[in-house]
Amino acid sequence: MLPLTPVRWLVCGTAAIGFAFDTYELLMLPIIARPALVDLLALPPDSAAFNRWVGIAFYVPAIVGALFGMVGGYLTDRLGRRRVLVWSILIYGVSACAAAYATSIGVWLICRCATFGGVCVEFVAAVAWLAELFPDPIERERVLGYTQAAASLGGLMVSAAYYAIVTIADALPEVRGGHEPWRYMLISGVVPAIPLALARPFLPESPLWMNKHEAGALQRPRVRELFRPQLRRATLVATLMVACGYAASFGANLQVPRIVPALPDVQTLSKTAREQTVGTVQLVQELGGLAGRVALASLAVHIVSRRRLIRLFLWPGSLVMPFVFFVATSRGLRLVEFGTFLAGFFTVAQFSFWGNYLPRMYPTYLRGTGESFAANIGGRLVGTGGALVTSELMAFMPAGWPVPPLALAAGAVGFGSFLVALAASAWLPEPEGAGLPD
């Protein structure tokens, strides 16, 4: 195992910042969706039209992001890991800031699509980059695990930032003639571009990719090669399971900020206190996600079987989902906070799992493309549709129950997603050997 030199620390730091702000850009949406859409649409937040737009705001950027992500995976294999990583972070930072100045739902949605596209590309490029820069198997597992844990720090950052912005919004400079917290949150998304601009000249390219590229030994990546007999099962099963993880996250966990204001003990609070409570619950969920990622990183170097490792999170998660959404939401805020921590723990750990698993299944010339297919087609294109399913399913949920209709719909989507992933894990192939395929 090689020592972590200053350059290797810089690599880890850059990847961690990228992962953190991936999450920051994405998880600000469930927090700002309600106030942003109220301002831009002028619709009551309990109307069917408003709920439909919420589903669109979650799903349309995910579709666009998935398509951009597939192209980004191809470009990662063709142009290099570092170059694509740098540009993806710049794109999502600038577009997030631009969305803060939108005065129409169309412009806002276009900016969110660009942000999602940058995030989808960054994950693929960063994972391939790290996996190839750290060839020692144990060191690679640790670096991938702990740098991805920074993604949950992004969740903590977005929760803390929103709480602070809501508290001091009236003292900040006006944006578009007002002091709306959601606009300040979007402006903060430009932050990762600053350290990246300073670090870029010192970041190395993947030596594995560079050597093959200079020798002319890189084959052209093609999506159809992901379905050749040796890779077909890994591609299909991983894509399905990634989709389930994202469906649980977007269709259930990320709906909690919309559920909290409907809780009886939150409805009696002032507007500012309600928004602060939403930020606090989101913070608790991200603490759970961070704990889950750290647990995954710790277990990944000790448990050889990848199938056994992922099941350690799927089995308990399938029990936690009904508890959070069917039981806790009828008992009050404190139980929701506890349940949300557990839901974050068992859901978010899966995302780190795939960052460790996927690079070990594909050869160098297909690594970015293979990761991109599972993460973007399975996760961003199909899995994030869980948010849209939840929004549509809500209309069929019974009213007048102690459990809000949104919580019933979210719980159904989350529980179903965990069950499907658990069943699919029986066919998840194990990597061959500890190294990366050539």
N, C-alpha and C positions, 0 to 999 in steps of 0.2 A: 504494500500500500504506500503510495507516494505522499509526501507531506503536502499540506495545503500552502502553496506559495502565494505571494501577493496577487499574482495574476489569477490563480485558481480561486482565491477568495473573492476577487472582483467578478469572476464568472458566476460564482454562487450568489453573490449579492445582486448582480444584474438580473439573474433568473428569478430570484426571490422577489425583487421589486416588480418584475413583470407579472409573476403569479399573483402577488398581492393586489395589484391594480386591475388585473383581470377580474378578480372577485369584486373589487371596489366598484368598477364600472357596471358590472351586472347587477349586484345586489342593491345598488341605489334605486333600481327600477321599482321593486316592490314597495319601497319606502316613499318614493316621490310620485308613483303612478296616480294615486288618488288625488293629491292636491294639484299636480300638473294637468291632469285631464279635466278636473273641475274648472281650472282657469282657461284651458284651451278650447274646451267643448261647451262650457256653460250648461252642463247637464247635471241633474241631481244624482249623487253617487249611488243611490239605491235603485236607479232605473235600469230596465233591461238593456236599453241602448248604451248606457254607461258601462255596464258589465261586459257587453260585447266589445266595446272599445278597449277595455282592460285586456281581454283575451287577445285582441289584435296587437296591442302594444307589447305583449309578451311574445307572441308567436311570429309575427311578420319579421321583426329583426332577427329572430332565431333562424327563420328560413333563409333570409339573405346571408346571415352569418355562416350558415352551414355551407352554402354554395361558395362563398368567399373562402371558407376554410378548406374546402376540397381543392380549390385552385391554389391556395396557399401551401397545402401539403405537397402538391405537385411542384410548385416553385421551390419549396424547401429542398426537395430532392434534386432539382435542376440547377438552382442558383446558389445554394449553400445555406446552412443553418443560420449563421450570424446575420447575414444581410436581410433575410426575411424577418428574423426576430426583431431587428432594430426598426424596420419600416412598419411592422405591425403595431408596435407600441406607440410610435408617433401618430399613426392613423387613429387609433382609438382614443388617445389623449386629446388631440385637436378636435375630433368630431364630438366628443362629449362636451367640451367647452362650447362649441358652436351651438349645440342644442339648447343651451341656457338662454340664448337670445331669440329663440323661435317665438313667433307670434301666431302661428297656425299649427294645427295638428299635423298637416302634411310635412312641413319643414322639420318639425320635431321628430317625426317618425323616420324621415330620411337620415337625419343625424344619428338617431339611435341604431339604424341599420348599419351605418358605417362603423359605429362603435363596436357593435356586435361582431362585425366582420373582422376588425382588427384583433379582438379578443380571441376569436376562433382560430385565427392564423397563429397568434403568439403562442398558444399552448402547444400546438404541434411542433413548431420550430424549436421552442425552448426544451421540450422533452427529448427530441432527437439530438439536439446540441449537447445537453448535459450527459445523456447516455453514452455518447461517443467520446466526450472529453475525459470521462472517468472510466477507463476500461476494467479496473479491478472490480470484480462482482460485488463484494461486500461494500466497498466504498461507493460504487454506483448506486446500490440500493439505498444507502444512507443519504447520499446527496440528493437523489430524486425524491426520497421520502420527506426529508426535512425542508428542502427548498419549496416543495409543493405545500408543506404546512404553512408557508407564508401566505398562501391563498386565503387561509382562514384569518390571518392577521388583517387582510384586506376587508373581510367582513366586520372585524372589530373596529377597524378604522372608519368604515362607512357608518356604523352605528354611532360611534363617538362623535364623528363629524356632524351627523344630522342633529344629534342632541345639542351640540354646541351651537350650530347654525340657527336652529329654532330659537334658542335662548337669546342670541345676540343679533338676530336678523335685522331688527329695526335700527341698529347702530351701523350697519354695513352700507356701502354706497348703493344707490338705486340701480336696479337692472330693469330696463324696459319700463321705467316709471314706477317701480314698486320694490318691495322688500320680501318677495316670495322665497321661502327657504329652498324650494326645489331648484330654483335657478342657481343659487349659490352652490348647491351640491354638485350640479353639473359642471360649473366652472372649475371646481376643485379637481375634476378629472384630468386636467392638463398637467398635473404635478409630475407624473412619471417621466414625461418627456424631458424634464430638466436634468436629472442625474444621468439619464441615458445619453444625452448630447455630450456630457462631459466624459463619460466612460467609453463611448464608442471606439475611439482610436486605439484603445488598449485591449479590446476584446479579441481573442483568437478565433479563427475558424476551426471547425472540427477537423482534426488531423486525419481521421479515418475517411471522411468525405473528401477532403482536399487531396489526399494521396491518390485516391481512385479517380478523382476528377482530372488531375494533372496527368495521370497515366492513361487517360482515355478509357478506363475500365468500367465506368458507370454506364449501365444500361439505361435506356429511356424508361421512366416509370409509367406503367399503364394500369388503370383500375382493374381491367379484366384479369390481370395476373394475381390479384388478391383472391381470386376464386379458382385458381388452379388447385388440383387435388391436395397438395401438401399444405395449403393455407386456407382452404375453403371453410373448414369447420371453425378455425380460430377466428376468421373474419366474421362469419355469421353469428356465432355465439357471443363474441365480444361486442359486436354491434347491438345485438338485442339487449344484452345486460347493461351496456352503457345507456341505452335508451330508457331502460327501467329506472336507473339511478337518476337520470335527469327528469323523468316523469314524476318521481317521488319528490324531487327537490322543487321543481317549478309548479307542479300540480298540487302539492301539499305544503311543504315547509315554507315556501316563499309566499304563500297566501296568508300566513299568520299575521303579518302587519295589517292586512285588511280585516282579519277576524277580531283582533284585539279591540278596536274601537266599539264593536258591537257587544262586548262583554258588559254585563250589568254594572260591575264595580268600576268600569272605565267610563261609561256613559255619563256618569255624574260629575266627571272632572271638567275643568276648563279646557278650551281648545288647545292652549299651549301645553297643559299638563297631559292631555291625551296624546299629543304628538311626541312628547318626551317619553311617555309610557311605551309607545310604539317603538321608539329608538332603543329603549331599555330591553324590551323583549327580543328585538333583533340582535342586540348585543349578546344576550344569553344564548340565543341559537348559534351565534358565531363562536362563542366560547366552546359550545358542544362540538361544533365542526372542527375547531382547532385541536381539541382533545382527541377527536377521532383520527385526525391526520397524524398526530404525534404517535398515537397508539399503533396505527398502521405502519409508520416508519420504524417503530421499535420491533414490531412483530415480524416485519418482512425479512429481516436478516436471520431470524431464528426458525421460522416455519418454512420448510422447503416447498411443500405442496401449495401451489397458488390456489387450487380449488378449496383446500381446507382453510386457507387464509381468508378468502372472500366470504366464506360461509360463517366465519366467526362474527361477521357484521350483519349478514342477511337474516340469520335465524332470530336474533333478538330484535332487529329492526322491524320484522314482520309482526311482532307483538307490541312494539312501542307505538306504531302508527295508529291502531284503533284506540289505544289508551289516550293519546294526545288529542285526537280530533273528536272522538265519540264520548269520552268521559271527562277529560280535563276541561274542555270548553264549556261544560255545563256546571262546573264546580267553582270557577273563579280564576282570577289572574295568577295567583301564586302557583297553582297546579299547572296552569298553561306554561308558565316560565320553566318549571321543572321538566315537563314533558317535552317542551321545545328544545331544551338542552340535549335530551336523549335522542330526539329525532335528528338533530344536527349531527350528533356524534356518529350514529350508524349510517346516515346517508352520505355525509361528506367524506368519510373515510374511503368510500368506494371510488371517489374521483382520484385520490392519490394511488389507489390500487392500480388503476388503469395506466397511470403515468409510469408505474414501475413495470407493469406486465407487457404492454404493447411493444416497446422497443425490442424485447427479447423474442418476439414472434416473427419479425420481418427482416430481410436482408437490407444492407445499407442503401441500395438504390430504390428500395420500396418503403423504407422506414417511415418517412414523412407521409407518404401516400396512405399507407396502412393505418397509421395512427389517426390521420385525418378522416378516413372513412368511418372508423368506429366512433370517434369523438364528435364529428360534425354531422354525418348522415344519421348515425344512431342517436347521439346525444342532442345536438342542436336542432336537427331537422325533425326527427320523430319525437324524441324525449321531451323537448320543451313544449310540444303540443299538449302535454299534461295540463298546462295552464289554461289552454283553450277548452279542453275537455271539462275541467273543473268549472269554468265559467258557464259552459252550456249545461252541464249536469245540475248546476245549482237551481235552475228553473224547475227541475223535477223533484226537488227535495221538499219534504213537508214543512209547512210553516207552523209556528206556534209551539214547537218543541223547545225544551231547554237548550238543545244544541242548535246553534245558528245554521241555516241552510248551507252557507258557504263552508262551514266546518264539516258538515256531513259529506258534501261533494269532495272536498279536499281529502278527507279521511278515506273515502272509497278509492280515489285515485292512488293515494300513497300506499294503502294496504295492498291493492291489486298489483302495483308495481313491484313491491318487495316479493310477493308470492311468485310472480312470473320469473323474476331474476333468480330466486332460489331454485325453482324447477330447472331453469336453463343451465345453472352451474354444474349440473350433472354431466353436461357435454363439454365443459370448458377444457381445452387441451392444456397439458402441462408443457412449459418450455423445455427444449432439449439442451441440457447443459447449462452452466452458469454464465457463459459468455454471450456476446451478441452474435447473431448469425452474420456471416460475411456477405 
